[in-house]
Amino acid sequence: MTTRPRSVTRARAVAAGGLTATLLLLLTACGAAGGNDRTEGDGPQTTFKIGYTAGSILDEKLAKEVAKLAPDHGITVEPVQIEDSKLKNLAVSQGDIDANHSQHQEWMRVQNEDGNLGL
């Protein structure tokens, strides 16, 4: 019997958790009131642009995996490469993308205060 190193198993679990969380975020947004102008008729938004940081293999892979799974849930996800991680929240604020997934609450707070983003 062969076993995988604990670090590989943990990395896969973390990646799967991040993928699931991102997909749930998008599915939740589908049912949210309002949204941006990318809607089909009067129904909920079904196409989302999700930003990922250029050069971050994990960030890119997560965005592209979500894009592969999203059609099974009736939505389309378009991964969008953002050159600088500081620009992802600005892109959300300006409506260029709908979401990004690689931050924690403190980073979001600082970005909102420094950029007056209103997110």
N, C-alpha and C positions, 0 to 999 in steps of 0.2 A: 504494500500500500504506500502510495506517495502522498505527501501532504505539501501544501503550498506554504511558503513562508508567511508568517503572521502579518508582515507589512503589506504583502500583496493582497491578502484577504481584507485587511483593514482599508487599504486604498480603494479597493472595489466597492466596499460597503459605503465609504464616504462618497464616492462618485455616484453610486446608485441613489443615495440619500439626496444629494444635490440635484440630481436629475429629476427625482420625484418631486422635490420641493419646487423646482422651477416650473414643472408641468402643472402642478397644483396652483401655483401663482397665476399662470396663464389661464387655466380653466376658471379660476375664481374671477379673474378680470373679465372673462366672457360674459358672466352673469351680472357684472356690476353695471349700475346705471351710469349714463354719461359715456365717457370714452372720447376718443378722437374721431377724426373724420373718416377713418378706414372701416366703414361698416358696409354691410350688405342689406339694403332695404331698411326696414325699421327694426330688424332683429339685432341681436347682440353682435359685437365685433367678432369676426372669425379669422382675421389675419393680423398677426403680430410681428413686429420687428424687434428682435432681441439683440442687444449689443454685447459684443465680446471684445476683450482687449487683444490687440495685435501682439503676437509674440508669446502669449500665454496658451500653451498647448492644452491645459486642462480647461481653461475658460472657453476656448474655441470648440473643443470636443464636446463639452457639456451643451453649448448652444446648438451644435449640429445634431447631437443625439436627441435633444428635445424636438428639433425640427423634424426628425424622422418619426418620432412617436406621436406628435401632435395630430396628424391626419386621422389617426385611429379614434380621436376624440372630437372630430368635426371642426378642427381649427388648422390653420396654416401658420407656421412660424418661419420667418425669414431671418437667418443669422446675419448680422451687420458688423463688420470689423470696425472698431474704433481704435485709432492710433495710440491714444493716451488714456489710461484708466480714469484720470481726472475729468475727462471729457464725456464719459458715459452718462453721468447724472445731468450734465448740461444738455446732452442730446435728448434725454427723457423730458427735461423741463421745456425744451423748445419743440417737442413733438416729432423730432426726427426719428426716434425709436420709441417703442412702447415700454420696454423694460430692460433691465440688466440684473444680474444675479450675484455679482461678486463683491459684496461689501458687508460690513457689519454696522450696527446701529451708530456707533461713535463716528465712523467715517461718514455716514449719511448725515449726521448732525453737523459735523464740521463743513461738509460740502454745502449744505443748506444755508448755514450761517455765512460762510465765506462768499458763496456765489449768489446769495439771495434767490435761491431756486424755487422755493415754495413746494418742495416735494415732501 
